[in-house]
Amino acid sequence: MAGCASTPPPVADLSQAQTLVAQAEQSGAPRYDGADLSSAQDKLQQADQSSHEHPAAAARLAMEASADAQLALARTNARKERDALKQVNDSLTALQQQLHEQSGAEEQSGAEERPGADGPPATEEGGTPPGPPPGPPSPTPGSDGGGQP
């Protein structure tokens, strides 16, 4: 037991682990990576409790707690970024769909305003286009068609 008492508690390791666990808690790790955060918290608590009696084991646990907290931070940040990217992509998809619907509506609206403009002329019930019957052009006034005035 005398050998354990001569080693000071791992104050720096505990302090770093506490800081990293607090950062992970504040970053949203409870929501995004609760498992790693919980592991970090448990190891930090064990390290803190054993720091006076077993400083070497406490130092190891504190370093593991730091690593778990850093992993929780990294995974939390990655998941937040993935969620943000998904929101951007969803918004982009919605805007593209809206633009597609608007352009389709404008094309359809334009075709309704100009009936027959893009296709054959509209026909009457008999199947012929409205207007005068096809045939030779009418003579112009003052002309009898014989070429004499």
Solvent accessible surface area in square Angstrom, and as a share of the most:
residue,aa,sasa,rsa
1,M,182,0.81
2,A,88,0.68
3,G,55,0.53
4,C,50,0.30
5,A,84,0.65
6,S,91,0.59
7,T,65,0.38
8,P,98,0.62
9,P,42,0.26
10,P,17,0.11
11,V,103,0.59
12,A,80,0.62
13,D,40,0.21
14,L,14,0.07
15,S,57,0.37
16,Q,99,0.44
17,A,0,0.00
18,Q,87,0.39
19,T,71,0.41
20,L,21,0.11
21,V,8,0.05
22,A,39,0.30
23,Q,84,0.37
24,A,0,0.00
25,E,72,0.32
26,Q,154,0.69
27,S,23,0.15
28,G,21,0.20
29,A,0,0.00
30,P,82,0.52
31,R,189,0.69
32,Y,40,0.15
33,D,10,0.05
34,G,33,0.32
35,A,81,0.63
36,D,20,0.10
37,L,7,0.03
38,S,50,0.32
39,S,36,0.23
40,A,0,0.00
41,Q,67,0.30
42,D,72,0.38
43,K,52,0.22
44,L,24,0.12
45,Q,106,0.47
46,Q,92,0.41
47,A,0,0.00
48,D,73,0.38
49,Q,131,0.58
50,S,25,0.16
51,S,5,0.03
52,H,141,0.63
53,E,105,0.47
54,H,91,0.41
55,P,6,0.04
56,A,80,0.62
57,A,35,0.27
58,A,0,0.00
59,A,18,0.14
60,R,126,0.46
61,L,24,0.12
62,A,0,0.00
63,M,116,0.52
64,E,57,0.26
65,A,0,0.00
66,S,10,0.07
67,A,54,0.42
68,D,22,0.12
69,A,0,0.00
70,Q,92,0.41
71,L,71,0.35
72,A,0,0.00
73,L,31,0.15
74,A,58,0.45
75,R,101,0.37
76,T,0,0.00
77,N,70,0.36
78,A,58,0.45
79,R,78,0.28
80,K,79,0.34
81,E,121,0.54
82,R,147,0.54
83,D,53,0.27
84,A,52,0.41
85,L,107,0.53
86,K,125,0.53
87,Q,128,0.57
88,V,94,0.54
89,N,71,0.37
90,D,73,0.38
91,S,64,0.41
92,L,92,0.46
93,T,81,0.47
94,A,58,0.45
95,L,110,0.55
96,Q,106,0.47
97,Q,108,0.48
98,Q,95,0.42
99,L,120,0.60
100,H,137,0.61
101,E,101,0.45
102,Q,94,0.42
103,S,46,0.30
104,G,36,0.35
105,A,58,0.45
106,E,124,0.56
107,E,132,0.59
108,Q,118,0.53
109,S,51,0.33
110,G,20,0.20
111,A,50,0.39
112,E,124,0.56
113,E,135,0.60
114,R,129,0.47
115,P,113,0.71
116,G,39,0.37
117,A,60,0.46
118,D,119,0.61
119,G,43,0.42
120,P,115,0.72
121,P,89,0.56
122,A,73,0.56
123,T,81,0.47
124,E,99,0.44
125,E,184,0.83
126,G,72,0.69
127,G,49,0.47
128,T,83,0.48
129,P,75,0.47
130,P,79,0.50
131,G,56,0.54
132,P,126,0.79
133,P,117,0.74
134,P,136,0.86
135,G,60,0.58
136,P,126,0.79
137,P,124,0.78
138,S,96,0.62
139,P,101,0.64
140,T,94,0.54
141,P,136,0.85
142,G,83,0.80
143,S,54,0.35
144,D,111,0.58
145,G,66,0.63
146,G,60,0.58
147,G,76,0.73
148,Q,136,0.60
149,P,174,1.09
